[in-house]
Amino acid sequence: MPIGMATVKVTVTLDEEALKKIRGLVRARKAASVSGFVQHAVTVALQDAAGWGAMLAEALERTGGPLTSKERAWVDGILSRTVRRGRRKGKAA
């Protein structure tokens, strides 16, 4: 994290096993602190999300741009049938 960047304290809920592993990394000096580890993980996740967004934008540009209203309705119709069909068979959607 850059020096001087404002931080805000928040409460997050973590899986107990994940927290044990993070604390183990801190004890082994492979992470500075639990907060530092989480800050790094959030930064990586945000960069990953931005990368996927850029890849999607590029793919859409190469294939004719964003979906039209008609294309979106067609996809929504297919996805809603798939979800309904999965629920009838007792599967999680």
Contacts in CASP RR format, 6 or more apart in sequence:
PFRMAT RR
TARGET T0000
AUTHOR 0000-0000-0000
METHOD contacts of the structure
MODEL  1
MPIGMATVKVTVTLDEEALKKIRGLVRARKAASVSGFVQHAVTVALQDAA
GWGAMLAEALERTGGPLTSKERAWVDGILSRTVRRGRRKGKAA
1 7 0 8 1.000
1 36 0 8 1.000
1 39 0 8 1.000
1 43 0 8 1.000
7 39 0 8 1.000
12 38 0 8 1.000
14 22 0 8 1.000
19 34 0 8 1.000
22 31 0 8 1.000
22 34 0 8 1.000
22 37 0 8 1.000
22 38 0 8 1.000
23 34 0 8 1.000
25 31 0 8 1.000
25 37 0 8 1.000
26 32 0 8 1.000
26 33 0 8 1.000
26 34 0 8 1.000
26 37 0 8 1.000
31 37 0 8 1.000
31 40 0 8 1.000
60 66 0 8 1.000
67 75 0 8 1.000
83 93 0 8 1.000
86 93 0 8 1.000
87 93 0 8 1.000
END
